[in-house]
Protein backbone atom coordinates (compact mmCIF):
# COMPACT_ATOMS: atom_id res chain seq x y z
CA UNK A 1 0.00 0.00 0.00
CA UNK A 2 1.38 3.39 -1.01
CA UNK A 3 2.32 5.64 1.93
CA UNK A 4 3.47 9.22 2.38
CA UNK A 5 6.89 8.97 4.01
CA UNK A 6 8.77 11.91 5.50
CA UNK A 7 12.53 11.42 5.77
CA UNK A 8 14.50 13.66 8.14
CA UNK A 9 17.99 14.42 6.86
CA UNK A 10 19.82 13.81 3.59
CA UNK A 11 22.97 11.93 4.58
CA UNK A 12 23.97 8.64 2.96
CA UNK A 13 21.59 6.47 4.99
CA UNK A 14 18.58 8.76 4.46
CA UNK A 15 19.24 9.04 0.73
CA UNK A 16 19.69 5.28 0.39
CA UNK A 17 16.51 4.51 2.34
CA UNK A 18 14.58 7.02 0.23
CA UNK A 19 15.64 5.24 -2.96
CA UNK A 20 14.43 1.87 -1.68
CA UNK A 21 11.15 3.32 -0.39
CA UNK A 22 10.43 5.12 -3.65
CA UNK A 23 11.26 1.96 -5.59
CA UNK A 24 8.67 0.16 -3.46
CA UNK A 25 6.04 2.66 -4.62
CA UNK A 26 5.87 5.09 -1.71
CA UNK A 27 5.62 8.87 -1.92
CA UNK A 28 8.90 10.00 -0.30
CA UNK A 29 9.96 13.50 0.71
CA UNK A 30 13.34 14.34 2.28
CA UNK A 31 13.55 17.30 4.67
CA UNK A 32 17.10 18.60 5.15
CA UNK A 33 17.86 21.28 7.77
CA UNK A 34 20.88 22.72 5.95
CA UNK A 35 20.99 24.54 2.62
CA UNK A 36 22.86 21.69 0.92
CA UNK A 37 22.23 17.93 0.94
CA UNK A 38 24.66 15.27 2.09
CA UNK A 39 24.68 15.56 5.87
CA UNK A 40 28.26 15.12 7.03
CA UNK A 41 29.32 14.56 3.42
CA UNK A 42 28.72 18.11 2.19
CA UNK A 43 31.29 20.14 0.27
CA UNK A 44 33.03 23.45 0.98
CA UNK A 45 33.99 25.72 -1.90
CA UNK A 46 36.16 28.75 -1.28
CA UNK A 47 38.44 30.86 -3.52
CA UNK A 48 38.40 28.23 -6.28
CA UNK A 49 39.31 25.47 -3.78
CA UNK A 50 37.00 22.51 -3.10
CA UNK A 51 36.95 20.34 0.04
CA UNK A 52 34.88 17.35 1.13
CA UNK A 53 33.69 18.37 4.59
CA UNK A 54 33.23 14.81 5.84
CA UNK A 55 34.25 11.39 4.46
CA UNK A 56 37.27 11.35 2.17
CA UNK A 57 38.02 7.60 2.01
CA UNK A 58 36.17 5.34 -0.44
CA UNK A 59 36.49 1.76 0.78
CA UNK A 60 34.38 -1.36 0.16
CA UNK A 61 33.47 -0.61 -3.47
CA UNK A 62 31.42 -3.80 -3.59
CA UNK A 63 28.88 -2.31 -1.13
CA UNK A 64 28.34 0.68 -3.43
CA UNK A 65 28.04 -1.68 -6.41
CA UNK A 66 25.47 -3.78 -4.56
CA UNK A 67 23.47 -0.66 -3.66
CA UNK A 68 23.24 0.59 -7.23
CA UNK A 69 22.62 -2.92 -8.62
CA UNK A 70 19.44 -3.05 -6.51
CA UNK A 71 18.13 -0.41 -8.95
CA UNK A 72 19.67 -2.01 -12.06
CA UNK A 73 22.33 0.69 -12.06
CA UNK A 74 26.10 0.89 -11.61
CA UNK A 75 28.21 3.45 -9.73
CA UNK A 76 29.70 4.42 -13.10
CA UNK A 77 26.25 5.60 -14.19
CA UNK A 78 26.68 8.46 -11.69
CA UNK A 79 30.39 8.94 -10.96
CA UNK A 80 33.84 7.67 -11.93
CA UNK A 81 36.31 5.94 -9.62
CA UNK A 82 40.09 6.04 -9.55
CA UNK A 83 42.04 3.42 -7.60
CA UNK A 84 44.75 5.24 -5.67
CA UNK A 85 48.39 4.18 -5.89
CA UNK A 86 49.71 4.66 -3.35
CA UNK A 87 46.61 4.08 -1.28
CA UNK A 88 48.23 6.11 1.49
CA UNK A 89 51.49 6.94 3.22
CA UNK A 90 52.20 6.60 6.95
CA UNK A 91 54.85 8.80 8.58
CA UNK A 92 56.61 7.61 11.73
CA UNK A 93 59.30 10.30 11.95
CA UNK A 94 61.38 12.74 9.94
CA UNK A 95 61.43 11.52 6.33
CA UNK A 96 60.57 8.10 7.78
CA UNK A 97 57.49 6.51 6.27
CA UNK A 98 55.91 3.35 4.91
CA UNK A 99 53.94 3.51 1.68
CA UNK A 100 50.88 1.32 1.29
CA UNK A 101 50.45 0.54 -2.40
CA UNK A 102 47.41 -0.56 -4.41
CA UNK A 103 47.82 -4.36 -4.30
CA UNK A 104 48.45 -6.90 -1.55
CA UNK A 105 51.52 -8.15 -3.40
CA UNK A 106 53.13 -4.70 -3.27
CA UNK A 107 52.12 -4.23 0.38
CA UNK A 108 53.77 -7.56 1.22
CA UNK A 109 57.01 -6.24 -0.25
CA UNK A 110 56.75 -3.13 1.96
CA UNK A 111 56.14 -5.30 5.04
CA UNK A 112 59.01 -7.60 4.16
CA UNK A 113 61.34 -4.60 3.80
CA UNK A 114 60.27 -3.41 7.23
CA UNK A 115 60.48 -6.83 8.92
CA UNK A 116 61.80 -9.95 7.15
CA UNK A 117 59.28 -12.79 7.33
CA UNK A 118 56.30 -10.53 7.96
CA UNK A 119 54.84 -10.94 4.46
CA UNK A 120 54.00 -14.60 5.14
CA UNK A 121 52.16 -13.59 8.31
CA UNK A 122 50.42 -10.77 6.47
CA UNK A 123 49.05 -13.06 3.75
CA UNK A 124 47.70 -15.41 6.41
CA UNK A 125 46.19 -12.51 8.37
CA UNK A 126 44.50 -10.98 5.31
CA UNK A 127 43.13 -14.38 4.25
CA UNK A 128 41.40 -14.63 7.64
CA UNK A 129 40.21 -11.03 7.28
CA UNK A 130 38.78 -11.82 3.83
CA UNK A 131 36.89 -14.78 5.26
CA UNK A 132 35.39 -12.50 7.93
CA UNK A 133 34.60 -9.90 5.28
CA UNK A 134 32.64 -12.44 3.28
CA UNK A 135 30.62 -13.38 6.36
CA UNK A 136 30.10 -9.86 7.69
CA UNK A 137 29.72 -7.58 4.68
CA UNK A 138 28.01 -10.04 2.38
CA UNK A 139 25.61 -11.40 5.00
CA UNK A 140 25.49 -10.29 8.65
CA UNK A 141 25.37 -6.54 8.12
CA UNK A 142 22.26 -6.92 5.98
CA UNK A 143 20.33 -8.16 9.00
CA UNK A 144 18.22 -5.55 10.85
CA UNK A 145 19.42 -6.13 14.43
CA UNK A 146 16.02 -7.28 15.64
CA UNK A 147 17.17 -10.48 17.35
CA UNK A 148 20.40 -12.05 18.62
CA UNK A 149 19.51 -15.08 16.53
CA UNK A 150 20.52 -13.10 13.44
CA UNK A 151 24.15 -13.59 14.45
CA UNK A 152 23.90 -17.35 14.80
CA UNK A 153 24.90 -19.10 11.59
CA UNK A 154 27.14 -22.03 10.75
CA UNK A 155 29.84 -19.57 9.71
CA UNK A 156 29.67 -17.35 12.81
CA UNK A 157 29.69 -20.40 15.09
CA UNK A 158 33.15 -21.13 13.72
CA UNK A 159 34.20 -17.57 14.53
CA UNK A 160 32.80 -17.32 18.05
CA UNK A 161 36.22 -16.89 19.69
CA UNK A 162 36.86 -13.83 17.51
CA UNK A 163 33.93 -12.04 19.11
CA UNK A 164 35.62 -12.39 22.51
CA UNK A 165 39.13 -11.59 21.40
CA UNK A 166 40.16 -8.16 20.12
CA UNK A 167 41.79 -6.66 17.05
CA UNK A 168 44.77 -5.69 19.17
CA UNK A 169 45.29 -9.26 20.45
CA UNK A 170 44.94 -10.75 16.96
CA UNK A 171 47.40 -8.32 15.39
CA UNK A 172 49.94 -8.57 18.18
CA UNK A 173 49.82 -12.37 18.21
CA UNK A 174 51.27 -12.30 14.69
CA UNK A 175 53.31 -9.08 14.51
CA UNK A 176 55.86 -7.53 16.85
CA UNK A 177 57.03 -4.55 14.79
CA UNK A 178 55.27 -1.51 16.31
CA UNK A 179 55.07 0.30 12.97
CA UNK A 180 53.38 -2.62 11.24
CA UNK A 181 51.07 -3.05 14.23
CA UNK A 182 50.00 0.61 13.95
CA UNK A 183 49.20 0.20 10.26
CA UNK A 184 47.13 -2.93 10.88
CA UNK A 185 45.27 -1.42 13.83
CA UNK A 186 44.46 1.93 12.23
CA UNK A 187 41.49 0.83 10.03
CA UNK A 188 39.30 0.09 13.05
CA UNK A 189 39.44 3.77 13.95
CA UNK A 190 36.77 4.00 11.25
CA UNK A 191 34.63 1.80 13.50
CA UNK A 192 35.04 4.26 16.33
CA UNK A 193 36.75 2.26 19.06
CA UNK A 194 40.21 1.36 20.36
CA UNK A 195 41.72 -1.76 18.77
CA UNK A 196 41.90 -3.22 22.28
CA UNK A 197 38.08 -2.93 22.58
CA UNK A 198 37.05 -3.90 19.05
CA UNK A 199 36.14 -7.56 18.51
CA UNK A 200 38.73 -9.44 16.45
CA UNK A 201 36.03 -10.37 13.96
CA UNK A 202 36.16 -6.77 12.74
CA UNK A 203 39.57 -7.39 11.18
CA UNK A 204 37.55 -7.59 7.97
CA UNK A 205 38.45 -3.88 7.75
CA UNK A 206 42.02 -4.97 7.01
CA UNK A 207 40.76 -6.83 3.96
CA UNK A 208 38.83 -3.72 2.90
CA UNK A 209 42.12 -1.85 3.18
CA UNK A 210 44.75 -4.23 1.78
CA UNK A 211 42.56 -6.61 -0.22
CA UNK A 212 40.13 -4.27 -1.98
CA UNK A 213 42.09 -1.04 -1.93
CA UNK A 214 41.43 2.68 -1.61
CA UNK A 215 39.52 4.57 -4.28
CA UNK A 216 38.78 8.18 -5.09
CA UNK A 217 35.50 9.28 -6.70
CA UNK A 218 36.24 11.93 -9.31
CA UNK A 219 35.23 15.37 -7.97
CA UNK A 220 35.28 13.96 -4.43
CA UNK A 221 32.98 12.05 -2.11
CA UNK A 222 30.24 14.58 -2.71
CA UNK A 223 29.90 13.15 -6.23
CA UNK A 224 28.65 9.95 -4.56
CA UNK A 225 26.07 11.97 -2.60
CA UNK A 226 25.09 13.73 -5.79
CA UNK A 227 24.82 10.40 -7.62
CA UNK A 228 22.55 8.81 -5.02
CA UNK A 229 20.44 11.99 -4.88
CA UNK A 230 20.10 11.85 -8.68
CA UNK A 231 18.95 8.24 -8.45
CA UNK A 232 16.46 9.19 -5.73
CA UNK A 233 15.00 11.95 -7.89
CA UNK A 234 14.74 9.57 -10.85
CA UNK A 235 12.70 7.31 -8.58
CA UNK A 236 10.40 10.19 -7.64
CA UNK A 237 11.86 11.30 -4.30
CA UNK A 238 11.33 14.98 -3.48
CA UNK A 239 14.21 16.73 -1.68
CA UNK A 240 13.65 19.94 0.28
CA UNK A 241 16.46 21.88 1.94
CA UNK A 242 16.47 24.54 4.70
CA UNK A 243 13.76 22.52 6.46
CA UNK A 244 14.17 22.72 10.23
CA UNK A 245 12.22 19.90 11.87
CA UNK A 246 11.01 21.14 15.25
CA UNK A 247 8.74 18.32 16.34
CA UNK A 248 7.47 14.86 15.46
CA UNK A 249 3.70 14.95 15.75
CA UNK A 250 2.30 11.92 17.58
CA UNK A 251 -1.36 11.01 17.94
CA UNK A 252 -2.38 7.94 19.96
CA UNK A 253 1.26 6.76 19.99
CA UNK A 254 1.49 6.99 16.22
CA UNK A 255 3.70 9.35 14.19
CA UNK A 256 1.35 11.41 12.01
CA UNK A 257 3.46 14.36 10.90
CA UNK A 258 6.25 16.85 11.44
CA UNK A 259 6.40 20.49 12.46
CA UNK A 260 8.84 22.11 10.02
CA UNK A 261 9.76 25.80 10.11
CA UNK A 262 6.67 26.39 12.24
CA UNK A 263 4.24 24.58 9.93
CA UNK A 264 2.75 21.13 10.44
CA UNK A 265 2.85 18.64 7.59
CA UNK A 266 0.94 15.37 7.64
CA UNK A 267 2.58 12.06 6.79
CA UNK A 268 1.95 8.35 7.26
CA UNK A 269 5.46 7.34 8.27
CA UNK A 270 8.50 9.19 9.64
CA UNK A 271 12.02 7.92 9.00
CA UNK A 272 14.85 9.84 10.64
CA UNK A 273 18.35 9.79 9.22
CA UNK A 274 19.26 12.59 11.63
CA UNK A 275 21.12 12.01 14.88
CA UNK A 276 19.18 9.33 16.82
CA UNK A 277 19.44 11.07 20.18
CA UNK A 278 18.35 14.40 18.68
CA UNK A 279 15.43 12.78 16.88
CA UNK A 280 14.07 11.43 20.13
CA UNK A 281 14.20 14.93 21.65
CA UNK A 282 11.58 15.85 19.05
CA UNK A 283 9.21 13.54 20.95
CA UNK A 284 7.63 13.89 24.40
CA UNK A 285 10.01 12.35 26.97
CA UNK A 286 7.53 9.55 27.73
CA UNK A 287 7.75 8.35 24.12
CA UNK A 288 11.54 8.16 23.88
CA UNK A 289 13.00 4.66 23.75
CA UNK A 290 16.33 5.63 25.27
CA UNK A 291 16.94 7.80 28.32
CA UNK A 292 19.75 10.31 28.84
CA UNK A 293 21.24 7.78 31.25
CA UNK A 294 21.29 5.19 28.44
CA UNK A 295 23.08 7.52 26.04
CA UNK A 296 25.58 8.65 28.67
CA UNK A 297 26.65 5.05 29.18
CA UNK A 298 27.28 4.41 25.49
CA UNK A 299 30.76 4.36 23.98
CA UNK A 300 30.67 6.99 21.28
CA UNK A 301 32.95 7.05 18.29
CA UNK A 302 35.32 10.01 18.27
CA UNK A 303 34.64 13.56 17.33
CA UNK A 304 37.22 15.40 15.26
CA UNK A 305 38.98 18.69 14.77
CA UNK A 306 39.17 19.37 11.04
CA UNK A 307 40.95 22.04 9.05
CA UNK A 308 40.31 22.89 5.41
CA UNK A 309 43.37 24.70 4.12
CA UNK A 310 44.27 26.43 0.87
CA UNK A 311 48.02 26.55 0.11
CA UNK A 312 49.65 28.79 -2.49
CA UNK A 313 52.02 26.03 -3.60
CA UNK A 314 52.02 22.22 -3.94
CA UNK A 315 52.87 20.33 -0.73
CA UNK A 316 55.80 17.98 -1.23
CA UNK A 317 56.48 14.49 0.14
CA UNK A 318 52.84 13.61 0.84
CA UNK A 319 50.32 11.27 -0.80
CA UNK A 320 46.65 11.92 -1.46
CA UNK A 321 46.01 10.22 1.93
CA UNK A 322 48.77 10.65 4.53
CA UNK A 323 48.78 9.52 8.16
CA UNK A 324 51.07 11.05 10.75
CA UNK A 325 51.90 8.44 13.38
CA UNK A 326 55.06 10.17 14.56
CA UNK A 327 53.73 10.28 18.15
CA UNK A 328 52.40 7.72 20.64
CA UNK A 329 49.32 5.97 19.19
CA UNK A 330 48.29 4.55 22.58
CA UNK A 331 48.53 7.88 24.42
CA UNK A 332 46.23 9.54 21.89
CA UNK A 333 43.78 6.62 22.14
CA UNK A 334 43.65 7.02 25.92
CA UNK A 335 42.84 10.72 25.50
CA UNK A 336 39.83 9.73 23.40
CA UNK A 337 38.47 6.70 25.23
CA UNK A 338 39.92 6.26 28.71
CA UNK A 339 40.31 9.74 30.20
CA UNK A 340 38.71 12.11 27.69
CA UNK A 341 40.83 15.20 27.16
CA UNK A 342 42.53 17.17 24.42
CA UNK A 343 45.52 15.02 23.36
CA UNK A 344 48.96 16.32 24.28
CA UNK A 345 50.54 15.02 21.06
CA UNK A 346 47.85 14.16 18.52
CA UNK A 347 48.01 11.71 15.69
CA UNK A 348 46.53 13.27 12.60
CA UNK A 349 45.43 12.46 9.09
CA UNK A 350 45.80 14.67 6.02
CA UNK A 351 44.14 14.47 2.64
CA UNK A 352 45.47 16.29 -0.41
CA UNK A 353 42.88 15.54 -3.11
CA UNK A 354 44.55 18.00 -5.48
CA UNK A 355 47.38 15.44 -5.73
CA UNK A 356 44.93 13.31 -7.70
CA UNK A 357 42.63 15.84 -9.37
CA UNK A 358 43.15 19.41 -10.52
CA UNK A 359 39.55 20.40 -9.73
CA UNK A 360 40.27 20.72 -5.99
CA UNK A 361 42.72 23.60 -6.22
CA UNK A 362 43.81 26.26 -8.72
CA UNK A 363 46.86 25.43 -10.80
CA UNK A 364 50.08 25.53 -8.77
CA UNK A 365 48.22 25.42 -5.44
CA UNK A 366 47.15 22.68 -3.02
CA UNK A 367 44.00 21.80 -1.09
CA UNK A 368 44.63 20.15 2.28
CA UNK A 369 42.20 18.56 4.74
CA UNK A 370 43.54 17.78 8.22
CA UNK A 371 41.76 15.65 10.84
CA UNK A 372 42.61 15.07 14.50
CA UNK A 373 40.42 12.43 16.24
CA UNK A 374 39.08 13.73 19.57
CA UNK A 375 36.92 12.57 22.45
CA UNK A 376 33.37 13.92 22.07
CA UNK A 377 31.96 16.49 24.51
CA UNK A 378 35.24 18.36 25.05
CA UNK A 379 35.44 22.11 25.57
CA UNK A 380 35.78 23.46 22.03
CA UNK A 381 37.14 27.01 21.91
CA UNK A 382 38.88 28.99 19.12
CA UNK A 383 42.14 29.28 21.05
CA UNK A 384 42.49 25.49 21.22
CA UNK A 385 41.77 25.12 17.52
CA UNK A 386 44.56 27.58 16.75
CA UNK A 387 46.95 25.81 19.11
CA UNK A 388 46.35 22.45 17.43
CA UNK A 389 46.64 23.85 13.92
CA UNK A 390 50.03 25.30 14.84
CA UNK A 391 51.03 21.91 16.29
CA UNK A 392 50.16 19.80 13.24
CA UNK A 393 51.50 22.26 10.66
CA UNK A 394 54.79 22.44 12.56
CA UNK A 395 55.01 18.64 12.57
CA UNK A 396 54.03 18.44 8.90
CA UNK A 397 56.95 20.75 8.10
CA UNK A 398 59.34 18.75 10.25
CA UNK A 399 58.57 15.21 9.11
CA UNK A 400 58.21 16.10 5.40
CA UNK A 401 61.18 18.48 5.34
CA UNK A 402 59.64 21.64 3.91
CA UNK A 403 58.26 25.07 4.78
CA UNK A 404 54.47 25.17 4.83
CA UNK A 405 53.11 27.77 7.29
CA UNK A 406 53.90 30.83 5.22
CA UNK A 407 52.12 29.28 2.23
CA UNK A 408 48.72 29.06 3.92
CA UNK A 409 46.24 31.26 2.01
CA UNK A 410 43.30 30.50 4.30
CA UNK A 411 42.00 27.89 6.70
CA UNK A 412 38.53 26.95 7.91
CA UNK A 413 38.01 24.78 10.99
CA UNK A 414 35.24 22.42 12.06
CA UNK A 415 35.01 20.80 15.48
CA UNK A 416 32.72 19.61 18.28
CA UNK A 417 30.57 22.75 18.44
CA UNK A 418 30.05 22.61 14.68
CA UNK A 419 29.05 18.94 14.72
CA UNK A 420 26.40 19.91 17.26
CA UNK A 421 25.12 23.01 15.47
CA UNK A 422 25.30 21.66 11.91
CA UNK A 423 24.22 18.06 12.47
CA UNK A 424 22.58 18.01 15.92
CA UNK A 425 25.26 15.47 16.76
CA UNK A 426 25.09 13.96 20.25
CA UNK A 427 28.00 15.40 22.25
CA UNK A 428 29.52 16.49 18.95
CA UNK A 429 30.53 12.98 17.87
CA UNK A 430 31.70 12.61 14.27
CA UNK A 431 31.21 8.90 13.59
CA UNK A 432 28.26 7.72 15.68
CA UNK A 433 28.28 4.82 18.11
CA UNK A 434 31.44 2.71 18.43
CA UNK A 435 31.34 -0.93 17.34
CA UNK A 436 32.31 -2.54 20.64
CA UNK A 437 31.14 -6.06 21.54
CA UNK A 438 28.22 -4.72 23.60
CA UNK A 439 27.24 -2.25 20.88
CA UNK A 440 27.08 -4.65 17.96
CA UNK A 441 24.06 -5.70 15.86
CA UNK A 442 20.95 -6.24 18.04
CA UNK A 443 22.66 -4.41 20.95
CA UNK A 444 22.59 -1.10 19.07
CA UNK A 445 19.64 1.35 19.16
CA UNK A 446 16.78 -0.10 17.11
CA UNK A 447 15.78 0.83 13.58
CA UNK A 448 12.12 0.85 14.64
CA UNK A 449 10.70 2.76 17.59
CA UNK A 450 9.21 0.52 20.23
CA UNK A 451 7.06 3.34 21.63
CA UNK A 452 5.79 5.23 18.58
CA UNK A 453 4.18 3.45 15.66
CA UNK A 454 5.35 4.39 12.17
CA UNK A 455 8.58 5.97 13.46
CA UNK A 456 11.85 4.53 12.16
CA UNK A 457 15.55 5.39 12.32
CA UNK A 458 18.58 4.95 10.09
CA UNK A 459 22.22 6.01 10.25
CA UNK A 460 25.44 5.56 12.19
CA UNK A 461 23.91 5.47 15.68
CA UNK A 462 21.82 2.44 14.76
CA UNK A 463 22.40 -0.76 12.74
CA UNK A 464 24.92 -1.69 11.38
CA UNK A 465 27.29 1.13 12.48
CA UNK A 466 29.74 3.90 11.48
CA UNK A 467 31.06 4.51 7.98
CA UNK A 468 29.67 5.29 4.54
CA UNK A 469 29.14 1.68 3.34
CA UNK A 470 27.30 0.77 6.59
CA UNK A 471 25.19 3.92 6.13
CA UNK A 472 24.00 2.68 2.74
CA UNK A 473 23.19 -0.68 4.30
CA UNK A 474 21.38 0.99 7.21
CA UNK A 475 19.16 2.78 4.70
CA UNK A 476 18.27 -0.50 3.03
CA UNK A 477 17.52 -2.18 6.37
CA UNK A 478 15.28 0.67 7.55
CA UNK A 479 13.38 0.70 4.26
CA UNK A 480 12.92 -3.07 4.51
CA UNK A 481 11.47 -2.80 8.01
CA UNK A 482 9.09 -0.05 6.89
CA UNK A 483 7.83 -2.20 4.03
CA UNK A 484 7.50 -5.19 6.34
CA UNK A 485 5.59 -3.09 8.88
CA UNK A 486 3.39 -1.69 6.10
CA UNK A 487 2.23 -5.13 4.97
CA UNK A 488 1.01 -6.17 8.41
CORSUL-V962827 format. One line per field, one symbol per residue. ss: DSSP state (A for helix, B for strand, O for the rest). phi: phi as a letter, one per 20 degrees, with the letter a starting at -180 (. if undefined). psi: psi as a letter, one per 30 degrees, with the letter a starting at -180 (. if undefined). A space follows every 10 residues. Layout:
ss = ???
phi = ???
psi = ???
//
This chain:
ss = OOOBBBBBOO OAAAAAAAAA AAAOOOBBBB BOOOOOOOAA AOBBBBOOBB BBOOOOOBOO AAAAAAAAAO OOOOAAAOOO BBBOOOOBBB BBBOOBBBBB OOOAAAAAAA AAAAOOOAAA AAAAAAAAAA AAAAAAOOOA AAOOOOOAAA AOOAAAAAOA AAAAOBAAAA AAAAOOOAAA AAAAAAAAAA AOOOOOOOBA AAAAAAAAAA AAOOBBBOOO OAAAAAAAAA AAAAOOOBBB OOOOBBBBBB BOOBBBBBBB OOBBBBOOBB BBOOOAAAAA AOOOAAAOOO OAAAAAAOOB OOBBBBBBBB BOOOOOOOOO BBBBOOOOAA AAAAAAAOOO OOOOOOOBBB BOAAAOOAAA OOOOOBBBBB BBBBOOOOOO OAAAAAAAAA AAAAAAAAAA OOOOAAABBB BBBBOAAAAA AAAOOAAAOO OOBOOOAAAO AAAOOOOBOO OOBOBBBOOO OOOOOOOAAA AAAAAAAAAA AAAAAAOO
phi = .fcecddenc fgffffgfff ffffoeedce ddfefceolf dfcddblmec cffdgceddl gfffffgfff dlccgffcbd ddeebffacc edrflcbdde eecfffffff ffffbgnfff ffffffffff fffffffebg fedfmebfff eecgffffdg ffeddcggff fffdcdffff fgffefgfgf enbfgfdegg gffgfffgfe eenddcfgmn ffffgfffff ggffeofedc dldeedaefc cllcfcrcdc lndedebecd cddfgggfgf fedggfdefc fffgffefee ffebddcdcd debfeemcdg dcdddecfgf ffgffedecg afffcefbdc ccfffdcffe bfgnccdcdc cdfcffmefd cgffgffffg fffffgfffe mbecgfdfeb bcdbbgffff feclfflmfd cndfeegecd lfeegffdfe dcfmdccbpf eceeqfofgf fffgffffff ffffffef
psi = kklkkkkklh aeeeeeeeee eeefgljkkk jkelfllfbf hllkkkhglk kkeckfkjlh feeeeeeeff ghlleffflk kkkkjlelkj kfajhjlkkj agleeeeeee eeeejkffee eeeeeeeeee eeeeeeffde fgkghekfff fjleefefge ffffaleeee effekfjfee eeeffeffff fglkefgkkf fgfffeeede eelkljkkgl fffeeeeeee eeeefgkkkk lhjjjfkjkk khhkkfakjk hfkkkklekk kkglkeeeef fflkefgkek leeeeffkjk llaljkkjkk kglkklhlle kkkjhgajee eeeefeeeik lkkejkllkk kifffekfff klkglkkkkk kjklklgljj leeeeeeeee eeeeeeeeff hlkeefgkel kklkaeeeee eeghkjgglf gbkkileghk cfglklfkkf fjkgklllaf fakfalleee eeeeeeeeee eeeeeff.
//
